[in-house]
Amino acid sequence: LRKAQIYDRSRLKAGNKIEGPAVVMEMDSTTVILPGHTGSVDKFGNILINPNTSGKSTTRKAAPKKTAASKTAAKKKAASKR
């Protein structure tokens, strides 16, 4: 669970920046800006969402789930090194 700022899309103007986590609401859609991302409103009113350029992400990548096949392959690789 995270706290997020909520924005009214109709009040956003060109040049506005929105730091995630945030939710931008309008009558017929909702835009989510994740942590570690920034939304920028361009001169046409589009919200361009990009990762922050600081190189520091506030989200973690999930480790891939290990399947039975990948476990077997790992055991064979370990056995071949003996």
C-alpha positions as CSV (number, residue, x, y, z in Angstrom):
1,L,0.0,0.0,0.0
2,R,1.4,3.4,-1.0
3,K,0.1,6.9,-0.6
4,A,-0.2,8.8,-3.9
5,Q,-1.1,12.3,-4.9
6,I,-4.4,12.7,-6.9
7,Y,-4.6,15.2,-9.7
8,D,-7.5,16.6,-11.7
9,R,-6.5,16.3,-15.4
10,S,-8.5,19.4,-16.3
11,R,-6.3,21.5,-14.1
12,L,-3.0,20.5,-15.5
13,K,-1.2,22.9,-17.8
14,A,1.7,22.6,-20.3
15,G,5.0,22.4,-18.4
16,N,3.5,20.8,-15.2
17,K,5.6,17.9,-13.7
18,I,4.0,15.2,-11.7
19,E,6.2,13.0,-9.5
20,G,5.0,9.4,-8.9
21,P,3.4,7.8,-7.2
22,A,0.4,9.7,-8.5
23,V,-3.0,9.3,-10.0
24,V,-4.4,11.6,-12.6
25,M,-8.2,11.4,-12.9
26,E,-10.6,12.6,-15.6
27,M,-14.1,11.8,-16.5
28,D,-13.4,8.8,-18.7
29,S,-9.9,7.6,-17.7
30,T,-7.3,7.4,-15.0
31,T,-3.6,7.6,-15.4
32,V,-1.2,6.1,-12.9
33,I,2.3,7.4,-12.5
34,L,4.5,4.9,-10.7
35,P,7.1,5.6,-8.0
36,G,10.4,6.5,-9.7
37,H,8.6,8.1,-12.7
38,T,7.7,11.6,-13.6
39,G,4.8,12.7,-15.8
40,S,5.4,15.9,-17.9
41,V,2.5,17.7,-19.6
42,D,3.5,18.8,-23.1
43,K,2.2,21.7,-25.1
44,F,-0.6,19.6,-26.5
45,G,-1.8,18.5,-23.0
46,N,-0.4,14.9,-23.3
47,I,1.2,13.4,-20.2
48,L,4.6,12.0,-21.1
49,I,5.7,9.5,-18.4
50,N,9.4,8.6,-18.1
51,P,11.6,7.0,-15.4
52,N,13.4,9.5,-13.3
53,T,16.8,10.4,-14.6
54,S,18.6,10.1,-11.2
55,G,19.3,6.5,-11.9
56,K,17.7,5.5,-8.6
57,S,14.6,3.5,-8.9
58,T,12.2,3.3,-5.9
59,T,10.7,0.1,-7.2
60,R,12.3,-3.4,-7.1
61,K,12.3,-5.8,-10.0
62,A,10.8,-9.1,-9.0
63,A,13.1,-12.2,-9.3
64,P,11.9,-14.6,-12.0
65,K,10.0,-17.5,-10.7
66,K,11.9,-20.8,-10.8
67,T,10.2,-23.6,-12.6
68,A,10.9,-27.3,-12.3
69,A,12.8,-27.1,-15.6
70,S,15.1,-24.3,-14.5
71,K,15.8,-26.2,-11.2
72,T,16.8,-29.3,-13.1
73,A,19.0,-27.3,-15.4
74,A,20.7,-25.6,-12.4
75,K,21.4,-29.1,-10.8
76,K,22.9,-30.4,-14.1
77,K,25.1,-27.4,-14.4
78,A,26.3,-27.7,-10.7
79,A,27.0,-31.5,-11.3
80,S,29.0,-30.8,-14.4
81,K,31.3,-28.5,-12.5
82,R,32.3,-31.3,-10.0
